[in-house]
Amino acid sequence: MQTIQNINNTIQNNLAVMVYFSAPTCNVCHALKPKLLEALEQNFKEFRIESVDISVEEDIAPHFGVFSIPTVLIFLDGKEFLRKSRHMSVHEVINEIKRPYEIMTS
């Protein structure tokens, strides 16, 4: 089970973290997630991924200011770097992460 503390620990203890907010009733969430995970694995070796089902862990989304799904939060070096909600493409997310990630890991 996810908790705010667990997610915060992951964010603080890893160079790059994606927190993916979704729900079982969200078809877009289910279509997007595998594509996004695959793209992250192919492009960024050190990414940690946390998935939050907002229908189960109801307190986590508001804590992070997430009020629509799917929402992706990207944290680099413990700080929120990118926030995308609803209409996003995998390509768009990867492109926005690529340069800062390469700078951090080089």
Stockholm file with secondary structure:
# STOCKHOLM 1.0

chainA/1-106         MQTIQNINNTIQNNLAVMVYFSAPTCNVCHALKPKLLEALEQNFKEFRIESVDISVEEDIAPHFGVFSIPTVLIFLDGKEFLRKSRHMSVHEVINEIKRPYEIMTS
#=GR chainA/1-106 SS CCCHHHHHHHHHHSSEEEEEEECTTCHHHHHHHHHHHHHHHHHCTTEEEEEEETTTCTTHHHHTTCCSSSEEEEEETTEEEEEEESSCCHHHHHHHHHHHHHHHHC
#=GC SS_cons         CCCHHHHHHHHHHSSEEEEEEECTTCHHHHHHHHHHHHHHHHHCTTEEEEEEETTTCTTHHHHTTCCSSSEEEEEETTEEEEEEESSCCHHHHHHHHHHHHHHHHC
//
